[in-house]
């Protein structure tokens, strides 16, 4: 595990935005809900590399390449692989992550061969509650993709979203399911409402979010990265010490997929004020 007072920083890059045909009720990238977001197809790889350099300059060790859509196809696999190779050629020391939806063993193996270190695929919620938030594909597909990630030797990053109307039992079941996969890292997201989405309100409060982090740390063990990601600014603004005291040792900096995050310098100042160091290596101590 990293030293107790070190926090691992991760940045994400939306390299294909707002083109998804699925009906996930929590996601502004779905074309079904006409959310007011920037939509584009494949981002220029040179720009992706420059943005990776910027993320690294802010202290990010994890860098995640995200594409909208249900899963990988041949064109996406090739694009992500080429982007990964370009980043690895010019930027040292990044743990390179792909987040491209459902994926086969063959696709994941190809990404690994072209420089990817990790694959992120979230379970999102409990198996029982999943049909309430998505009906165009099933929870089992998500779980199977996570198993595929493990089988090819990529590090697995898997978490979920809390506050989408689920019960406390659903939250516990989701955490149990995540733990059963033994991921190397787990991002905990807290629902960020958008007026275009069918889920209109967030049903989780600060104390409940802290308890989710505490339970996740207990289930995952001390050796894993536990990351607070989307929705952090809404719940923990000015009270970030609570998430670290509960067991988080990682967080996303900068912007999210379609929402604006805190300025990286503000997060770095916050960590310094709280007495934490920014991790400078992915190596375990």
N, C-alpha and C positions, 0 to 999 in steps of 0.2 A: 504493500500500500504506500501511497505518497505520504510524506511527512504530514503530521496532523494539521499544521498551520498552513499547508499549501493548498491552493485552489487551482484546478485544471480549467483552462478556458477553451471554449470551442466556438467557432464561427460557422455559419451556414450560408450557402450561395444557391439561390433559386435560379438554376441554369436553363430551365424550361418552365414557363409560368402560365398558370391559368387555363390550361387546355384539357383538363380532365373531364371525362364523360360519366364518371361514377356519381353516386348520389349521396356521398358522405355528408351528413347534415351539419357537421362541424367545420367544413372546409370551404374557404372562399375560392379555392382553385377549381372547384367544380363549375362547369359552364352552365349547369342547370339553374343556378341561383342568381346569376348576373351581378355578382358582387363588383363593386367599383374598385378594381385592382388593375395593376399593370399586367398585360398579357403579351407573351411573346414566345416564339419557338427558339430553337437552339441559339444560346448566347455565344458570341464570338469567343473562341478559346483563348486568344491573346488577352481579352478582357478578364476572363476567369482567372488566368495566371496572375494578372496585375492585382486583382482583388484578393487572391491568396497571399500575395506579398504584403498587402496592407493588413490583412488579418494577422499574419505572423508578426508584423511590426507592433501590433497591439497586444501581443502576448499569447495569441491563440496557438495551441498545440494541435487541436483537432480542427479539421476543415472538411465540411460535409457538402457534397455535390448533390443537389436535390432536383428531381424532375417531376413535373405534374403527370398524373396518369395512373391507371391501375397497376401497371407493371412494366417490365422491360420487353422490348422487341429488338430485332436485329439492329435497327438504326440507332436506338437509344444506347444499346450496349456498346456499339462502335464509338459513338460520340463521347460517352462517359469515359471509356478506355483511353481515347485520344486526349481528352482533357486531363485525365490522371497522369498520363505520361508526360504531358507538357509541364504540369505543375511539379512533378518529381524532378524534372530536368533542371528547373530554375529555383525551386524553393526547398531548402533543406529542413529537416526536423519536424515536418508536419505528419500527424497521423491522419491519413487520407481516408475519408468515409464516403460511401455512396448511399443515397437514399432514393431508390427508384421503384418502389412498390414491389409487388410479387415477382419472384425470380426463381428460375430453375437452377439446378445444380450446374448445368453446363454454362449458363450465363454468369453465374457467380464465379465459377472457376476461371472464366475468361477475364473477368474484372480483376481477380486476384493476380493473374499472370501479367496484367498491364499496370500494376502499381497500387491497386487499392489495398488498404490495410484492414478496413472494417466495413461492415454493411449495417445500416440502420433500417429496421422495419418494426414499427410499433404495433402492439396488439390493440391499442386504443382504449378498449374497455373490456369488461367481462364477456365471456362467451354468451351468457344468458342475455345480457343487455344489448349486445351488438346489433341484432335486428332492428332495434329502436333507432339506431343512428346510421345504419347502412343496409341496403337490401340488394345492391347490385353485385356484391360479392360477399363471401362468408368469412367469419372469424377463423375458421379452420385453415383457410388459404394463408392467412397471415401467420398462423402458428407454424404451418408447414414450411413457409419461406424461411422463418427463423431457424428451423431445424436444418434446412438446406445450407444456410450460412455456416452453421457449425460444422457441417459435414465436409465442406471444402477447405476448412482451416482459416477462414476469415474470422476476425473478431466480431462478435455479435453485439450490436447496440440495440436494445429494445426497451420500450417503455409504454407510456399511454397518456391519455388526457383525462383529467378529473374535473368534475363540475358540469357535466353535460346532462344532468337530470338523473344520474344513476344513484343507487342506494349505497349505504355504507357497506353492505354485503357485497355488492358489485365491485366496490373499490378493493375490498379484501381479496375477492376472487381474482381480480386483475393482478394484484401484487403477487399472489400465489402462482399464477400462471407465468408471469415474468420470471419469478425466481426459479421455476421448474426448468427454464431454458438455460440457466446459468450464464447470463450475458456478462460480457466484460464491462459494459457500461449500460446505464439505464437513465434515459431522460424522462423527467416528470413534467408534464405540461398541465397548465390550468386554463380551462376554457376561456377564450377571449371572444365575447359576443360580437356579432356584426349584424347590422339591421337587415342584410339580405339573406341571412341564414335562417333555417327553420327552428333551430334551437335559439331561443330569444334571450335567455338569461343564464347566468352562471349560478349553480347551486352549491358552491363551496366557499367557506369563509376562511379567514387566516388561520384560526386555531385548527380547523379540519385539515388544511393543507400541511401544516406543521406535523400533524399526526400521520398523514400519508407518508411524509418524508421519513419520520421516525420508524414507521412500520417497514418501509422499503429497506432502510439500512439494516434493520434487524434480520430481515429475510435474506438479503443479498450478501450479508457478511461485510467485514471490514476491508476486504481486499479489492472491492469493486469501485468503479467510478459511479457516483450517484449525482446526476445532473439536474438542476432546476432550469427549465427551458421556457417555452412559451407561457405567457401570462404572469411571469415573475414580477414584472413592473406593476401590474394591477394589484397583486395581493401583498407583495413584500416591500413596497416602496417605503424606504426609511426604516424598515424592520428586517433587513436582510440577515442580520445576525441570527434570527430565529431559524432560518433554513440551514445555516451551517451548524448551529448548535444541535439541530435535530439529526444531522448526519450527512447533509449534502457536502460534497467536496469538489463539485464542478458546476459550471454554469455557462450558458450561451451569452456571448457578447455581440453587440451590434444589432443589426436588423434581423427580423425573422423572415418567413417566406413572403408574406404579404402585409405584415404589420411592422411598424417602426419600434425598434428597441431603444434602450438607453445608449447614450454616447459612450464609446469604450473608455475614454479618459475619466468619465464619471464613475464607471464601475471600478476602474483601477484605484481611483481615489477612495472609493467606498471600502474596498478591500484593505487598503493601507490603514485607513482610519480604524477598522475593526481588528487590525493586528494580524492580518493574513498575508502570506506571500503568494505571488503568482508562480505556479509550477513552471519550470523551465525545461523539463524533460518528461517524456512519457515513461521513463524507466521507474520501476518500483524500488522503493528504498528498503 
